């Protein structure tokens, strides 16, 4: 009889999820669309907006290729 070892479902499931940062970004973008938020949530959203304003994402062609080498 041949035994087959399977990884536990939790490690396969964890590996299949999108990056946590991408998940959080999607949640915050959805929350931005709501007309009102609880005060704590609104304050956190404002902090996130401020960080994004202070440190904007560079455009894709900002001097580096996908390999990380300068273009």
PDB file with one MODEL, atoms N, CA, C and O in Angstrom:
MODEL        1
ATOM      1  N   UNK A   1       0.852  -1.182   0.000  1.00  0.00           N
ATOM      2  CA  UNK A   1       0.000   0.000   0.000  1.00  0.00           C
ATOM      3  C   UNK A   1       0.889   1.233   0.000  1.00  0.00           C
ATOM      4  O   UNK A   1       1.810   1.350   0.807  1.00  0.00           O
ATOM      5  N   UNK A   2       0.601   2.149  -0.915  1.00  0.00           N
ATOM      6  CA  UNK A   2       1.393   3.370  -1.022  1.00  0.00           C
ATOM      7  C   UNK A   2       0.700   4.481  -0.238  1.00  0.00           C
ATOM      8  O   UNK A   2      -0.496   4.719  -0.402  1.00  0.00           O
ATOM      9  N   UNK A   3       1.471   5.159   0.619  1.00  0.00           N
ATOM     10  CA  UNK A   3       0.943   6.277   1.391  1.00  0.00           C
ATOM     11  C   UNK A   3       1.357   7.582   0.724  1.00  0.00           C
ATOM     12  O   UNK A   3       2.496   7.732   0.281  1.00  0.00           O
ATOM     13  N   UNK A   4       0.445   8.497   0.659  1.00  0.00           N
ATOM     14  CA  UNK A   4       0.739   9.806   0.090  1.00  0.00           C
ATOM     15  C   UNK A   4       0.582  10.848   1.185  1.00  0.00           C
ATOM     16  O   UNK A   4      -0.465  10.953   1.823  1.00  0.00           O
ATOM     17  N   UNK A   5       1.647  11.614   1.389  1.00  0.00           N
ATOM     18  CA  UNK A   5       1.608  12.663   2.405  1.00  0.00           C
ATOM     19  C   UNK A   5       1.131  13.960   1.755  1.00  0.00           C
ATOM     20  O   UNK A   5       1.717  14.423   0.776  1.00  0.00           O
ATOM     21  N   UNK A   6       0.100  14.521   2.287  1.00  0.00           N
ATOM     22  CA  UNK A   6      -0.406  15.804   1.819  1.00  0.00           C
ATOM     23  C   UNK A   6      -0.060  16.872   2.837  1.00  0.00           C
ATOM     24  O   UNK A   6      -0.124  16.644   4.045  1.00  0.00           O
ATOM     25  N   UNK A   7       0.308  18.045   2.333  1.00  0.00           N
ATOM     26  CA  UNK A   7       0.521  19.166   3.235  1.00  0.00           C
ATOM     27  C   UNK A   7      -0.798  19.494   3.907  1.00  0.00           C
ATOM     28  O   UNK A   7      -1.866  19.299   3.326  1.00  0.00           O
ATOM     29  N   UNK A   8      -0.724  19.987   5.120  1.00  0.00           N
ATOM     30  CA  UNK A   8      -1.970  20.416   5.759  1.00  0.00           C
ATOM     31  C   UNK A   8      -2.648  21.498   4.912  1.00  0.00           C
ATOM     32  O   UNK A   8      -1.983  22.292   4.245  1.00  0.00           O
ATOM     33  N   UNK A   9      -3.955  21.510   4.953  1.00  0.00           N
ATOM     34  CA  UNK A   9      -4.693  22.468   4.129  1.00  0.00           C
ATOM     35  C   UNK A   9      -4.321  23.903   4.461  1.00  0.00           C
ATOM     36  O   UNK A   9      -4.347  24.761   3.578  1.00  0.00           O
ATOM     37  N   UNK A  10      -3.974  24.186   5.719  1.00  0.00           N
ATOM     38  CA  UNK A  10      -3.745  25.569   6.113  1.00  0.00           C
ATOM     39  C   UNK A  10      -2.529  26.190   5.430  1.00  0.00           C
ATOM     40  O   UNK A  10      -2.565  27.374   5.094  1.00  0.00           O
ATOM     41  N   UNK A  11      -1.465  25.437   5.217  1.00  0.00           N
ATOM     42  CA  UNK A  11      -0.300  26.006   4.538  1.00  0.00           C
ATOM     43  C   UNK A  11      -0.590  26.231   3.052  1.00  0.00           C
ATOM     44  O   UNK A  11      -0.142  27.221   2.475  1.00  0.00           O
ATOM     45  N   UNK A  12      -1.335  25.319   2.437  1.00  0.00           N
ATOM     46  CA  UNK A  12      -1.713  25.525   1.025  1.00  0.00           C
ATOM     47  C   UNK A  12      -2.658  26.698   0.886  1.00  0.00           C
ATOM     48  O   UNK A  12      -2.538  27.498  -0.042  1.00  0.00           O
ATOM     49  N   UNK A  13      -3.607  26.798   1.820  1.00  0.00           N
ATOM     50  CA  UNK A  13      -4.555  27.909   1.789  1.00  0.00           C
ATOM     51  C   UNK A  13      -3.827  29.232   1.974  1.00  0.00           C
ATOM     52  O   UNK A  13      -4.081  30.180   1.231  1.00  0.00           O
ATOM     53  N   UNK A  14      -2.928  29.317   2.947  1.00  0.00           N
ATOM     54  CA  UNK A  14      -2.193  30.550   3.216  1.00  0.00           C
ATOM     55  C   UNK A  14      -1.376  30.978   1.999  1.00  0.00           C
ATOM     56  O   UNK A  14      -1.305  32.166   1.687  1.00  0.00           O
ATOM     57  N   UNK A  15      -0.768  30.031   1.321  1.00  0.00           N
ATOM     58  CA  UNK A  15       0.039  30.340   0.148  1.00  0.00           C
ATOM     59  C   UNK A  15      -0.819  30.822  -1.026  1.00  0.00           C
ATOM     60  O   UNK A  15      -0.322  31.535  -1.898  1.00  0.00           O
ATOM     61  N   UNK A  16      -2.090  30.445  -1.057  1.00  0.00           N
ATOM     62  CA  UNK A  16      -2.965  30.810  -2.168  1.00  0.00           C
ATOM     63  C   UNK A  16      -3.576  32.199  -2.029  1.00  0.00           C
ATOM     64  O   UNK A  16      -4.029  32.777  -3.017  1.00  0.00           O
ATOM     65  N   UNK A  17      -3.593  32.737  -0.814  1.00  0.00           N
ATOM     66  CA  UNK A  17      -4.176  34.062  -0.608  1.00  0.00           C
ATOM     67  C   UNK A  17      -3.320  35.142  -1.249  1.00  0.00           C
ATOM     68  O   UNK A  17      -2.106  34.981  -1.376  1.00  0.00           O
ATOM     69  N   UNK A  18      -3.951  36.256  -1.658  1.00  0.00           N
ATOM     70  CA  UNK A  18      -3.164  37.402  -2.124  1.00  0.00           C
ATOM     71  C   UNK A  18      -2.326  37.959  -0.965  1.00  0.00           C
ATOM     72  O   UNK A  18      -2.587  37.675   0.204  1.00  0.00           O
ATOM     73  N   UNK A  19      -1.332  38.745  -1.316  1.00  0.00           N
ATOM     74  CA  UNK A  19      -0.491  39.404  -0.323  1.00  0.00           C
ATOM     75  C   UNK A  19      -1.369  40.191   0.657  1.00  0.00           C
ATOM     76  O   UNK A  19      -2.370  40.785   0.257  1.00  0.00           O
ATOM     77  N   UNK A  20      -0.990  40.192   1.935  1.00  0.00           N
ATOM     78  CA  UNK A  20      -1.780  40.879   2.959  1.00  0.00           C
ATOM     79  C   UNK A  20      -1.908  42.370   2.641  1.00  0.00           C
ATOM     80  O   UNK A  20      -2.967  42.960   2.854  1.00  0.00           O
ATOM     81  N   UNK A  21      -0.849  42.970   2.139  1.00  0.00           N
ATOM     82  CA  UNK A  21      -0.915  44.383   1.771  1.00  0.00           C
ATOM     83  C   UNK A  21      -1.959  44.638   0.692  1.00  0.00           C
ATOM     84  O   UNK A  21      -2.685  45.631   0.745  1.00  0.00           O
ATOM     85  N   UNK A  22      -2.033  43.735  -0.290  1.00  0.00           N
ATOM     86  CA  UNK A  22      -3.038  43.873  -1.348  1.00  0.00           C
ATOM     87  C   UNK A  22      -4.448  43.702  -0.788  1.00  0.00           C
ATOM     88  O   UNK A  22      -5.378  44.392  -1.205  1.00  0.00           O
ATOM     89  N   UNK A  23      -4.596  42.777   0.160  1.00  0.00           N
ATOM     90  CA  UNK A  23      -5.906  42.578   0.785  1.00  0.00           C
ATOM     91  C   UNK A  23      -6.340  43.842   1.537  1.00  0.00           C
ATOM     92  O   UNK A  23      -7.472  44.305   1.394  1.00  0.00           O
ATOM     93  N   UNK A  24      -5.426  44.386   2.332  1.00  0.00           N
ATOM     94  CA  UNK A  24      -5.756  45.585   3.104  1.00  0.00           C
ATOM     95  C   UNK A  24      -6.057  46.764   2.189  1.00  0.00           C
ATOM     96  O   UNK A  24      -6.981  47.534   2.449  1.00  0.00           O
ATOM     97  N   UNK A  25      -5.284  46.907   1.125  1.00  0.00           N
ATOM     98  CA  UNK A  25      -5.516  47.999   0.189  1.00  0.00           C
ATOM     99  C   UNK A  25      -6.923  47.907  -0.406  1.00  0.00           C
ATOM    100  O   UNK A  25      -7.614  48.918  -0.529  1.00  0.00           O
ATOM    101  N   UNK A  26      -7.341  46.709  -0.769  1.00  0.00           N
ATOM    102  CA  UNK A  26      -8.686  46.520  -1.326  1.00  0.00           C
ATOM    103  C   UNK A  26      -9.763  46.867  -0.293  1.00  0.00           C
ATOM    104  O   UNK A  26     -10.782  47.470  -0.629  1.00  0.00           O
ATOM    105  N   UNK A  27      -9.532  46.486   0.952  1.00  0.00           N
ATOM    106  CA  UNK A  27     -10.514  46.793   2.008  1.00  0.00           C
ATOM    107  C   UNK A  27     -10.628  48.291   2.208  1.00  0.00           C
ATOM    108  O   UNK A  27     -11.733  48.830   2.273  1.00  0.00           O
ATOM    109  N   UNK A  28      -9.475  48.978   2.308  1.00  0.00           N
ATOM    110  CA  UNK A  28      -9.527  50.426   2.527  1.00  0.00           C
ATOM    111  C   UNK A  28     -10.147  51.159   1.346  1.00  0.00           C
ATOM    112  O   UNK A  28     -10.873  52.136   1.533  1.00  0.00           O
ATOM    113  N   UNK A  29      -9.867  50.697   0.130  1.00  0.00           N
ATOM    114  CA  UNK A  29     -10.490  51.319  -1.045  1.00  0.00           C
ATOM    115  C   UNK A  29     -12.009  51.145  -1.000  1.00  0.00           C
ATOM    116  O   UNK A  29     -12.747  52.054  -1.380  1.00  0.00           O
ATOM    117  N   UNK A  30     -12.474  49.998  -0.545  1.00  0.00           N
ATOM    118  CA  UNK A  30     -13.918  49.775  -0.427  1.00  0.00           C
ATOM    119  C   UNK A  30     -14.508  50.669   0.668  1.00  0.00           C
ATOM    120  O   UNK A  30     -15.587  51.236   0.494  1.00  0.00           O
ATOM    121  N   UNK A  31     -13.804  50.793   1.787  1.00  0.00           N
ATOM    122  CA  UNK A  31     -14.301  51.629   2.883  1.00  0.00           C
ATOM    123  C   UNK A  31     -14.389  53.101   2.485  1.00  0.00           C
ATOM    124  O   UNK A  31     -15.257  53.827   2.970  1.00  0.00           O
ATOM    125  N   UNK A  32     -13.494  53.539   1.605  1.00  0.00           N
ATOM    126  CA  UNK A  32     -13.526  54.928   1.133  1.00  0.00           C
ATOM    127  C   UNK A  32     -14.837  55.258   0.431  1.00  0.00           C
ATOM    128  O   UNK A  32     -15.241  56.419   0.383  1.00  0.00           O
ATOM    129  N   UNK A  33     -15.491  54.257  -0.105  1.00  0.00           N
ATOM    130  CA  UNK A  33     -16.733  54.466  -0.855  1.00  0.00           C
ATOM    131  C   UNK A  33     -17.957  54.612   0.035  1.00  0.00           C
ATOM    132  O   UNK A  33     -19.015  55.034  -0.432  1.00  0.00           O
ATOM    133  N   UNK A  34     -17.827  54.269   1.304  1.00  0.00           N
ATOM    134  CA  UNK A  34     -18.977  54.337   2.211  1.00  0.00           C
ATOM    135  C   UNK A  34     -19.236  55.781   2.639  1.00  0.00           C
ATOM    136  O   UNK A  34     -18.298  56.564   2.792  1.00  0.00           O
ATOM    137  N   UNK A  35     -20.498  56.129   2.830  1.00  0.00           N
ATOM    138  CA  UNK A  35     -20.820  57.520   3.186  1.00  0.00           C
ATOM    139  C   UNK A  35     -20.332  57.924   4.586  1.00  0.00           C
ATOM    140  O   UNK A  35     -19.917  59.065   4.788  1.00  0.00           O
ATOM    141  N   UNK A  36     -20.378  57.011   5.535  1.00  0.00           N
ATOM    142  CA  UNK A  36     -19.905  57.312   6.882  1.00  0.00           C
ATOM    143  C   UNK A  36     -19.154  56.115   7.441  1.00  0.00           C
ATOM    144  O   UNK A  36     -19.426  54.968   7.086  1.00  0.00           O
ATOM    145  N   UNK A  37     -18.214  56.402   8.314  1.00  0.00           N
ATOM    146  CA  UNK A  37     -17.432  55.361   8.969  1.00  0.00           C
ATOM    147  C   UNK A  37     -17.389  55.650  10.468  1.00  0.00           C
ATOM    148  O   UNK A  37     -17.524  56.804  10.874  1.00  0.00           O
ATOM    149  N   UNK A  38     -17.208  54.635  11.286  1.00  0.00           N
ATOM    150  CA  UNK A  38     -17.004  54.881  12.713  1.00  0.00           C
ATOM    151  C   UNK A  38     -15.764  55.766  12.903  1.00  0.00           C
ATOM    152  O   UNK A  38     -14.850  55.721  12.079  1.00  0.00           O
ATOM    153  N   UNK A  39     -15.719  56.557  13.958  1.00  0.00           N
ATOM    154  CA  UNK A  39     -14.602  57.495  14.156  1.00  0.00           C
ATOM    155  C   UNK A  39     -13.213  56.848  14.102  1.00  0.00           C
ATOM    156  O   UNK A  39     -12.306  57.403  13.482  1.00  0.00           O
ATOM    157  N   UNK A  40     -13.034  55.698  14.731  1.00  0.00           N
ATOM    158  CA  UNK A  40     -11.719  55.048  14.712  1.00  0.00           C
ATOM    159  C   UNK A  40     -11.327  54.620  13.303  1.00  0.00           C
ATOM    160  O   UNK A  40     -10.168  54.750  12.907  1.00  0.00           O
ATOM    161  N   UNK A  41     -12.281  54.118  12.561  1.00  0.00           N
ATOM    162  CA  UNK A  41     -12.019  53.679  11.188  1.00  0.00           C
ATOM    163  C   UNK A  41     -11.718  54.876  10.306  1.00  0.00           C
ATOM    164  O   UNK A  41     -10.818  54.824   9.469  1.00  0.00           O
ATOM    165  N   UNK A  42     -12.459  55.941  10.488  1.00  0.00           N
ATOM    166  CA  UNK A  42     -12.228  57.156   9.720  1.00  0.00           C
ATOM    167  C   UNK A  42     -10.845  57.731  10.003  1.00  0.00           C
ATOM    168  O   UNK A  42     -10.163  58.186   9.085  1.00  0.00           O
ATOM    169  N   UNK A  43     -10.430  57.713  11.256  1.00  0.00           N
ATOM    170  CA  UNK A  43      -9.102  58.209  11.629  1.00  0.00           C
ATOM    171  C   UNK A  43      -8.005  57.356  10.990  1.00  0.00           C
ATOM    172  O   UNK A  43      -7.009  57.891  10.504  1.00  0.00           O
ATOM    173  N   UNK A  44      -8.182  56.047  10.989  1.00  0.00           N
ATOM    174  CA  UNK A  44      -7.192  55.159  10.380  1.00  0.00           C
ATOM    175  C   UNK A  44      -7.119  55.391   8.878  1.00  0.00           C
ATOM    176  O   UNK A  44      -6.029  55.412   8.306  1.00  0.00           O
ATOM    177  N   UNK A  45      -8.264  55.563   8.238  1.00  0.00           N
ATOM    178  CA  UNK A  45      -8.291  55.831   6.808  1.00  0.00           C
ATOM    179  C   UNK A  45      -7.570  57.142   6.502  1.00  0.00           C
ATOM    180  O   UNK A  45      -6.852  57.234   5.506  1.00  0.00           O
ATOM    181  N   UNK A  46      -7.753  58.147   7.342  1.00  0.00           N
ATOM    182  CA  UNK A  46      -7.066  59.421   7.136  1.00  0.00           C
ATOM    183  C   UNK A  46      -5.549  59.248   7.268  1.00  0.00           C
ATOM    184  O   UNK A  46      -4.791  59.853   6.510  1.00  0.00           O
ATOM    185  N   UNK A  47      -5.107  58.431   8.219  1.00  0.00           N
ATOM    186  CA  UNK A  47      -3.670  58.153   8.365  1.00  0.00           C
ATOM    187  C   UNK A  47      -3.123  57.485   7.107  1.00  0.00           C
ATOM    188  O   UNK A  47      -2.043  57.835   6.631  1.00  0.00           O
ATOM    189  N   UNK A  48      -3.866  56.532   6.579  1.00  0.00           N
ATOM    190  CA  UNK A  48      -3.436  55.826   5.374  1.00  0.00           C
ATOM    191  C   UNK A  48      -3.359  56.782   4.194  1.00  0.00           C
ATOM    192  O   UNK A  48      -2.405  56.737   3.417  1.00  0.00           O
ATOM    193  N   UNK A  49      -4.351  57.640   4.057  1.00  0.00           N
ATOM    194  CA  UNK A  49      -4.328  58.646   2.978  1.00  0.00           C
ATOM    195  C   UNK A  49      -3.114  59.560   3.114  1.00  0.00           C
ATOM    196  O   UNK A  49      -2.479  59.907   2.118  1.00  0.00           O
ATOM    197  N   UNK A  50      -2.794  59.950   4.345  1.00  0.00           N
ATOM    198  CA  UNK A  50      -1.666  60.853   4.566  1.00  0.00           C
ATOM    199  C   UNK A  50      -0.343  60.182   4.208  1.00  0.00           C
ATOM    200  O   UNK A  50       0.523  60.806   3.595  1.00  0.00           O
ATOM    201  N   UNK A  51      -0.183  58.921   4.585  1.00  0.00           N
ATOM    202  CA  UNK A  51       1.043  58.189   4.246  1.00  0.00           C
ATOM    203  C   UNK A  51       1.171  58.081   2.731  1.00  0.00           C
ATOM    204  O   UNK A  51       2.257  58.271   2.183  1.00  0.00           O
ATOM    205  N   UNK A  52       0.069  57.777   2.055  1.00  0.00           N
ATOM    206  CA  UNK A  52       0.115  57.660   0.595  1.00  0.00           C
ATOM    207  C   UNK A  52       0.425  59.005  -0.051  1.00  0.00           C
ATOM    208  O   UNK A  52       1.093  59.053  -1.084  1.00  0.00           O
ATOM    209  N   UNK A  53      -0.051  60.102   0.543  1.00  0.00           N
ATOM    210  CA  UNK A  53       0.252  61.436   0.017  1.00  0.00           C
ATOM    211  C   UNK A  53       1.720  61.801   0.270  1.00  0.00           C
ATOM    212  O   UNK A  53       2.374  62.401  -0.583  1.00  0.00           O
ATOM    213  N   UNK A  54       2.230  61.432   1.449  1.00  0.00           N
ATOM    214  CA  UNK A  54       3.619  61.745   1.802  1.00  0.00           C
ATOM    215  C   UNK A  54       4.623  60.915   1.012  1.00  0.00           C
ATOM    216  O   UNK A  54       5.717  61.389   0.704  1.00  0.00           O
ATOM    217  N   UNK A  55       4.258  59.688   0.686  1.00  0.00           N
ATOM    218  CA  UNK A  55       5.146  58.758  -0.012  1.00  0.00           C
ATOM    219  C   UNK A  55       4.429  58.145  -1.207  1.00  0.00           C
ATOM    220  O   UNK A  55       4.086  56.963  -1.181  1.00  0.00           O
ATOM    221  N   UNK A  56       4.196  58.937  -2.261  1.00  0.00           N
ATOM    222  CA  UNK A  56       3.446  58.406  -3.405  1.00  0.00           C
ATOM    223  C   UNK A  56       4.209  57.298  -4.120  1.00  0.00           C
ATOM    224  O   UNK A  56       5.439  57.274  -4.147  1.00  0.00           O
ATOM    225  N   UNK A  57       3.444  56.389  -4.693  1.00  0.00           N
ATOM    226  CA  UNK A  57       4.016  55.289  -5.470  1.00  0.00           C
ATOM    227  C   UNK A  57       4.578  55.865  -6.767  1.00  0.00           C
ATOM    228  O   UNK A  57       3.887  56.613  -7.459  1.00  0.00           O
ATOM    229  N   UNK A  58       5.825  55.527  -7.104  1.00  0.00           N
ATOM    230  CA  UNK A  58       6.379  56.041  -8.363  1.00  0.00           C
ATOM    231  C   UNK A  58       5.692  55.388  -9.551  1.00  0.00           C
ATOM    232  O   UNK A  58       5.203  54.263  -9.453  1.00  0.00           O
ATOM    233  N   UNK A  59       5.658  56.089 -10.662  1.00  0.00           N
ATOM    234  CA  UNK A  59       5.071  55.485 -11.860  1.00  0.00           C
ATOM    235  C   UNK A  59       5.890  54.278 -12.298  1.00  0.00           C
ATOM    236  O   UNK A  59       7.079  54.198 -11.988  1.00  0.00           O
ATOM    237  N   UNK A  60       5.277  53.334 -13.015  1.00  0.00           N
ATOM    238  CA  UNK A  60       5.976  52.102 -13.410  1.00  0.00           C
ATOM    239  C   UNK A  60       7.267  52.345 -14.190  1.00  0.00           C
ATOM    240  O   UNK A  60       8.190  51.535 -14.103  1.00  0.00           O
ATOM    241  N   UNK A  61       7.354  53.424 -14.937  1.00  0.00           N
ATOM    242  CA  UNK A  61       8.551  53.667 -15.751  1.00  0.00           C
ATOM    243  C   UNK A  61       9.476  54.690 -15.095  1.00  0.00           C
ATOM    244  O   UNK A  61      10.040  55.542 -15.781  1.00  0.00           O
ATOM    245  N   UNK A  62       9.634  54.614 -13.779  1.00  0.00           N
ATOM    246  CA  UNK A  62      10.438  55.602 -13.052  1.00  0.00           C
ATOM    247  C   UNK A  62      11.915  55.238 -13.001  1.00  0.00           C
ATOM    248  O   UNK A  62      12.565  55.444 -11.975  1.00  0.00           O
ATOM    249  N   UNK A  63      12.459  54.697 -14.098  1.00  0.00           N
ATOM    250  CA  UNK A  63      13.893  54.486 -14.161  1.00  0.00           C
ATOM    251  C   UNK A  63      14.384  53.098 -13.851  1.00  0.00           C
ATOM    252  O   UNK A  63      15.597  52.894 -13.799  1.00  0.00           O
ATOM    253  N   UNK A  64      13.521  52.136 -13.645  1.00  0.00           N
ATOM    254  CA  UNK A  64      13.975  50.767 -13.393  1.00  0.00           C
ATOM    255  C   UNK A  64      13.108  49.787 -14.167  1.00  0.00           C
ATOM    256  O   UNK A  64      11.911  50.005 -14.355  1.00  0.00           O
ATOM    257  N   UNK A  65      13.717  48.731 -14.602  1.00  0.00           N
ATOM    258  CA  UNK A  65      12.970  47.684 -15.295  1.00  0.00           C
ATOM    259  C   UNK A  65      12.430  46.706 -14.253  1.00  0.00           C
ATOM    260  O   UNK A  65      12.702  46.848 -13.061  1.00  0.00           O
ATOM    261  N   UNK A  66      11.679  45.731 -14.700  1.00  0.00           N
ATOM    262  CA  UNK A  66      11.146  44.725 -13.792  1.00  0.00           C
ATOM    263  C   UNK A  66      12.264  43.935 -13.122  1.00  0.00           C
ATOM    264  O   UNK A  66      12.068  43.406 -12.028  1.00  0.00           O
ATOM    265  N   UNK A  67      13.409  43.847 -13.743  1.00  0.00           N
ATOM    266  CA  UNK A  67      14.529  43.099 -13.151  1.00  0.00           C
ATOM    267  C   UNK A  67      15.236  43.899 -12.078  1.00  0.00           C
ATOM    268  O   UNK A  67      16.096  43.369 -11.374  1.00  0.00           O
ATOM    269  N   UNK A  68      14.882  45.184 -11.942  1.00  0.00           N
ATOM    270  CA  UNK A  68      15.528  46.024 -10.945  1.00  0.00           C
ATOM    271  C   UNK A  68      16.721  46.780 -11.517  1.00  0.00           C
ATOM    272  O   UNK A  68      17.318  47.616 -10.838  1.00  0.00           O
ATOM    273  N   UNK A  69      17.067  46.484 -12.768  1.00  0.00           N
ATOM    274  CA  UNK A  69      18.182  47.167 -13.401  1.00  0.00           C
ATOM    275  C   UNK A  69      17.721  48.524 -13.926  1.00  0.00           C
ATOM    276  O   UNK A  69      16.610  48.624 -14.446  1.00  0.00           O
ATOM    277  N   UNK A  70      18.534  49.567 -13.806  1.00  0.00           N
ATOM    278  CA  UNK A  70      18.140  50.877 -14.346  1.00  0.00           C
ATOM    279  C   UNK A  70      17.916  50.787 -15.847  1.00  0.00           C
ATOM    280  O   UNK A  70      18.571  50.016 -16.547  1.00  0.00           O
ATOM    281  N   UNK A  71      16.978  51.591 -16.321  1.00  0.00           N
ATOM    282  CA  UNK A  71      16.690  51.603 -17.766  1.00  0.00           C
ATOM    283  C   UNK A  71      17.368  52.758 -18.443  1.00  0.00           C
ATOM    284  O   UNK A  71      17.238  52.925 -19.656  1.00  0.00           O
TER     285      UNK A  71
ENDMDL
END
